[in-house]
Amino acid sequence: MKSILKTIALILLTTGLRAQNIVGEVEYRYKIFYDKIYASMPHLTEQERDRILLSWGNPEGYSTRMKLQFWPEKSLYTFGAPYQVQSYSWQVEDYFIENNLEEQTYLKYMDQMGKTYIVRDSLNAPKWRVMNEIRDILGHMCMKAVAEDSIKGQKITAWFASDIPVPVGPEEQFGLPGLILAYDINDGMLIVEAEKITFGEPEEIITLPKKLKGREVSGTQYQDLVQDFIQTSIDSKRAWMWELRY
Amino acid sequence: MKFFLSFLLLAAVTFASQAQSKLTIRGIVKDTTNVSLDYTSVLLLSPKDSALVAYTLTNKAGEYQFKNVDRQPLLIKATYMGYLPFQKELVLPETDILEVDEIQLKPILQELYEVVVKAAKAPLMMRGDTLEYDASKFKVPPGATLEDLLRKLPGMQIDANGNIIAQGEQVQKVTVDGRRFFGGNTKMATQNLNAESISKLQLFDDKSEQSKLTGVEDGVKEKTLNVELKEEAKKGGFGKVSAAGGTDERWTANASFNKFDKVNQFSVIGYGNNVNQSGLSWDDLQEFRGSSAFQFGDTGDFGFSGGGGNYIVFSGGDNEESFEIPFNNLNSGYSNNQAVGINYNYLKDKKDFSSNYFYSRSDQILESVNSRTNFLQDNTSFTSTDQSRQNNMAGHHRVNLRFQNELDSANTITLTAKGRLSTLNTILFSHQELIRSTLEQSQMDRDNQSDKWSGAFQGTAIYRHKFKKNGRNFAASISDTYSKADQDGTQKAVVDHLNSTDPNTYFQSLDQVIQALNGSNLIKSSLLYVEPIKKIFFWETFYNFSQSTSETNRQVYDVETSDTRELNPELSRFFDNKITYNRIGSSIRYANKGSNLSVGIAASNYRLNGEFSVVEGSEILGRVDKIYLNFTPNVSYWKTMKGNKRINASYAMGVTPPSIADLQPFKDISNPLYIREGNPDLEPEVSHSFNTGYNMYDPATFINFRFSFNATFYQNQVVQNQTINPETLVTTYKSGNASGGQRFYPYVGFGFPIVKTKANAYLYANPSYTKSLSLINSIETETHTYSHNFGANFDLTPLEWLGLYAGSSFRLSKTDYEQNPSQNQDIVNWSAYSNANIKLPKDFYLDVKFNYNRYKNESFGFDQKVPILNASFYKLLGEAKKWEVRLSANDIFNKNQTISQYAGQNYVSTGRIETLARYFLLGLTYNMRGIEVKARR
């Protein structure tokens, strides 16, 4: 898989075919449904699930604007401008993902599980299965692909645009033969969907903080931490999605 | 040797397959007009699970090539914008190179792509020859039929006779979820099925019925439309019924039922018992109210609050003045309680309506013994005791309505209406004794009765507008609260004069009839405007207005003989009061990267008008006309830091005007032992509050820490100055202003796991200090109260079937009297609890709770221990565990009573209420959704 990604990057770089489609910026709406996630926790009884959905169910979910910038050789991902300018500010967490397709590595700088982590490792795409379904997102015909995250217990359904042949996507999703314009987890517990695509060199390129302060770990170490955190949360009957990106 | 040979063989085979395993696959992609398609994605998938193996793009000539592909079953797939994805299974060659047959991509029917994929945003699914899409994505008006929906779909026509023509051919049959619908009558289906209940439509050529029966392919195809119905995703219902009976005729019963779907939520609930439960449980209340369980910001009060910070208070009691449904309330004494409620919520699009009606009644008997020791100037004291039996019968009807409509993304209106109607009957018998010394004693017996009904209504409207400029907001609110109460009562007191010859005795005989009619109206309105400056500064401006008018009409008649009543002009009063409040304020707020600083000032104006007379229309006895103008600054800061840490600090100045009752220049002698006198020279009370705090939580280690410190300093604190007549022992209270009162409230709490996920501890301490000032017999008296309060809680959940919870808290209240140190009081309240939840085999459960409270005041030799042991043993029945049989024992030691202790400025009181003690219950519960076992908290 790795070599394929590299080949694609190479093809795109060398041929420069329709180059306007391989550099750009995407704004995604990250919409999370805490009620549905909470209600799916294993220790809850059926009545507690119903109570949660009934009394604090939010059919609209909670939205955050995210931003992805992509080039044939790399992608950058972080928070976008907030939807609503508010007279209070509580968000201090950092969340940056940089995928380097040439060197096949990634760097994640993010506040998770109460700490700041700097995760560096080589790219390792999820095992995607490509399905026989198409849909349109912002004028791009997208194909459906599915994957599973066994650690987080998630069923991922992604839609990639094969006419934007950059194998990147929002959050931790990548490795499909086209830009991932939307994905959802567990049939609607999380929906991430592109709202705006601008092709061409982005006006303001996402920059990571100059000094990265945090705990430096490898990808596998981080996965172990996540696994341990989720297990501990389940054991103590707490929900983990407040502290860990879903 | 044999081993060596086989090893060689194995190595050779592996090598050979290795050499043969890598494949080169190449081919060309064209469209139906034979034009090569460049830039087409070509994918290799594994046929068994569609796993992505490799992918590439075609070049300008439409050619693609995969190199070094592992030899395995493969599926090739090509996709290009506007074309139907193509896929086929590859036949692997013997050689290393596979030349794939030319791939021809068919364009997606223009109309289909435009209407289905683009406009309706419905995913299009290819299943062999069948194209499937989600019909629910097409917008149809409510009540539309399948026929209306079909008319919207591309390639579909409905002819004049109602026949369906799909892609030029008539549809022969319609199936629903794969089954024939009314014998396949297409019209029957299209005209009767509701479009809103359809999730998917599939159009395909089915074999004829004939060939299906015979199994012989007759070549006849029937155009078939299959309709898949929606499974209502959000639909449910639950309910439970529970009843128990036991010793001493104790019983309890409750029932609830909920039904909800996406749009409607309906619930009913009812309970009855004589075991002192006079409210819903917190869980039941949430279920009952459904989506309206949590509604914030419905008060419509804008601008900073005087206390500094906004609080959301959940309080549960069945308070007469409250519009809220009672919950989590356990009565003292003995009570018989019933309630019934109905709730309906409607949520659709941006409209949100909720409504409920709740009726609760309670018949309570309180038998209590109270003792109060008052200190006099000369270091002497006198004690009064009161032994009473009170019967309260209360009934409350409550209605709550709320409607919120998001008109568009910029405008939202919220309307609420609340109503309450209450009746309250009280009968009180009491026997009071006054002990000054062994020689000087007197007694009084009282018999009071009162019947009261009261009603109140509150209506609120809030409008919020978001301007185009992100962050610029406007909000306006208006509300009106109207209340009326009518009370009739009799007061009788008979004094035993045996030990007293003084006519000005402490106790006085009475025989009176009281009629009181009170009414009030409060109008409030607020405006708020927020202007953002460069996205990180916000300029907030607010205006508050309120006007409250109240009328109190209390007439007291002395009963001379059984049929003669004489108006008592000393006790009868008519008050007409009006308080007008205007406040305008402004603040600048900085909000960036977790830091928030707000600095503001407000000008507030109170105007108090009041007059009183003996009865309405008689000579005005006194008037109040006061205007107070104050400027109140307000500063608040909070910062959220990485790692779930937060600090905050704030300063707020609060101004509270005196109550009109405290201002009225007249003596209230309605309680002859405690006379109240107004003071027209009162100034408003000013408070300066400082708050700081820090808290952190580490989600990985579960360690949490909290610290806060609140300090308040008072200026012109409105205090009750007291004068005690040493002869008659009558206390006269007169309101006055005193500066120098202080309060300090630190809090520190620390929680940590002892063994992760198995054992947790939380330790806390919140000592406090209060200094209060008042004049007692014209001498300025300072009272210092130090409260030493600390505690610890432990949670142990070592095994899945066992939960243990224990904790203890200790409070020592030291009250020091500056001018009278010999009367200093040390009051101790110590409590401990433990709770074990044990899951036994075969769905048996055991819950044991033990609470221990100790109340101590050494200076009076008061030491009361109240140990309460409750236990219940229950079993779940049935496969779905819908039934539960429970045996519970309450207060096994038979020790329950309600104790209170208080040290005031010149008195100490203790109280004791006889409360429902030991009883046993055997009960049965049925829960539609299976019984909830709360093994853990």
Chai-1 contact restraints between the chains, C-beta under 6 A:
chainA,res_idxA,chainB,res_idxB,connection_type,confidence,min_distance_angstrom,max_distance_angstrom,comment,restraint_id
A,I4,B,A54,contact,1.0,0.0,6.0,A-B,restraint_1
A,L17,B,Y39,contact,1.0,0.0,6.0,A-B,restraint_2
A,T45,B,E932,contact,1.0,0.0,6.0,A-B,restraint_3
A,E46,B,R929,contact,1.0,0.0,6.0,A-B,restraint_4
A,E46,B,G930,contact,1.0,0.0,6.0,A-B,restraint_5
A,Q47,B,F238,contact,1.0,0.0,6.0,A-B,restraint_6
A,Q47,B,R929,contact,1.0,0.0,6.0,A-B,restraint_7
A,Q47,B,E932,contact,1.0,0.0,6.0,A-B,restraint_8
A,D50,B,G236,contact,1.0,0.0,6.0,A-B,restraint_9
A,D50,B,F238,contact,1.0,0.0,6.0,A-B,restraint_10
A,R51,B,Q286,contact,1.0,0.0,6.0,A-B,restraint_11
A,R51,B,E287,contact,1.0,0.0,6.0,A-B,restraint_12
A,L54,B,F260,contact,1.0,0.0,6.0,A-B,restraint_13
A,L54,B,G290,contact,1.0,0.0,6.0,A-B,restraint_14
A,S55,B,Q286,contact,1.0,0.0,6.0,A-B,restraint_15
A,S55,B,G290,contact,1.0,0.0,6.0,A-B,restraint_16
A,S55,B,A293,contact,1.0,0.0,6.0,A-B,restraint_17
A,V85,B,N470,contact,1.0,0.0,6.0,A-B,restraint_18
A,V85,B,G471,contact,1.0,0.0,6.0,A-B,restraint_19
A,V85,B,P532,contact,1.0,0.0,6.0,A-B,restraint_20
A,V85,B,K535,contact,1.0,0.0,6.0,A-B,restraint_21
A,S87,B,V530,contact,1.0,0.0,6.0,A-B,restraint_22
A,S87,B,F538,contact,1.0,0.0,6.0,A-B,restraint_23
A,S87,B,R589,contact,1.0,0.0,6.0,A-B,restraint_24
A,S87,B,A591,contact,1.0,0.0,6.0,A-B,restraint_25
A,Y88,B,A591,contact,1.0,0.0,6.0,A-B,restraint_26
A,Y88,B,N596,contact,1.0,0.0,6.0,A-B,restraint_27
A,S89,B,A591,contact,1.0,0.0,6.0,A-B,restraint_28
A,S89,B,N592,contact,1.0,0.0,6.0,A-B,restraint_29
A,S89,B,G594,contact,1.0,0.0,6.0,A-B,restraint_30
A,S89,B,N596,contact,1.0,0.0,6.0,A-B,restraint_31
A,W90,B,T640,contact,1.0,0.0,6.0,A-B,restraint_32
A,V92,B,K593,contact,1.0,0.0,6.0,A-B,restraint_33
A,V92,B,G594,contact,1.0,0.0,6.0,A-B,restraint_34
A,V92,B,T640,contact,1.0,0.0,6.0,A-B,restraint_35
A,V92,B,K642,contact,1.0,0.0,6.0,A-B,restraint_36
A,D111,B,K642,contact,1.0,0.0,6.0,A-B,restraint_37
A,M113,B,P699,contact,1.0,0.0,6.0,A-B,restraint_38
A,M113,B,A700,contact,1.0,0.0,6.0,A-B,restraint_39
A,G114,B,G643,contact,1.0,0.0,6.0,A-B,restraint_40
A,G114,B,N644,contact,1.0,0.0,6.0,A-B,restraint_41
A,G114,B,D698,contact,1.0,0.0,6.0,A-B,restraint_42
A,G114,B,P699,contact,1.0,0.0,6.0,A-B,restraint_43
A,G114,B,A700,contact,1.0,0.0,6.0,A-B,restraint_44
A,K127,B,A51,contact,1.0,0.0,6.0,A-B,restraint_45
A,W128,B,L52,contact,1.0,0.0,6.0,A-B,restraint_46
A,R129,B,D49,contact,1.0,0.0,6.0,A-B,restraint_47
A,R129,B,S50,contact,1.0,0.0,6.0,A-B,restraint_48
A,R129,B,A51,contact,1.0,0.0,6.0,A-B,restraint_49
A,V130,B,L43,contact,1.0,0.0,6.0,A-B,restraint_50
A,V130,B,L45,contact,1.0,0.0,6.0,A-B,restraint_51
A,V130,B,S50,contact,1.0,0.0,6.0,A-B,restraint_52
A,V130,B,L52,contact,1.0,0.0,6.0,A-B,restraint_53
A,N132,B,M126,contact,1.0,0.0,6.0,A-B,restraint_54
A,E133,B,P123,contact,1.0,0.0,6.0,A-B,restraint_55
A,E133,B,M125,contact,1.0,0.0,6.0,A-B,restraint_56
A,I134,B,L124,contact,1.0,0.0,6.0,A-B,restraint_57
A,R135,B,P123,contact,1.0,0.0,6.0,A-B,restraint_58
A,D136,B,V117,contact,1.0,0.0,6.0,A-B,restraint_59
A,D136,B,K118,contact,1.0,0.0,6.0,A-B,restraint_60
A,M141,B,M81,contact,1.0,0.0,6.0,A-B,restraint_61
A,M143,B,T79,contact,1.0,0.0,6.0,A-B,restraint_62
A,S162,B,S41,contact,1.0,0.0,6.0,A-B,restraint_63
A,S162,B,T79,contact,1.0,0.0,6.0,A-B,restraint_64
A,D163,B,M81,contact,1.0,0.0,6.0,A-B,restraint_65
A,P165,B,L57,contact,1.0,0.0,6.0,A-B,restraint_66
A,P177,B,S41,contact,1.0,0.0,6.0,A-B,restraint_67
A,P177,B,L43,contact,1.0,0.0,6.0,A-B,restraint_68
A,P177,B,Y55,contact,1.0,0.0,6.0,A-B,restraint_69
A,T232,B,T757,contact,1.0,0.0,6.0,A-B,restraint_70
A,D235,B,T757,contact,1.0,0.0,6.0,A-B,restraint_71
A,S236,B,T757,contact,1.0,0.0,6.0,A-B,restraint_72
A,K237,B,R936,contact,1.0,0.0,6.0,A-B,restraint_73
A,E243,B,P699,contact,1.0,0.0,6.0,A-B,restraint_74
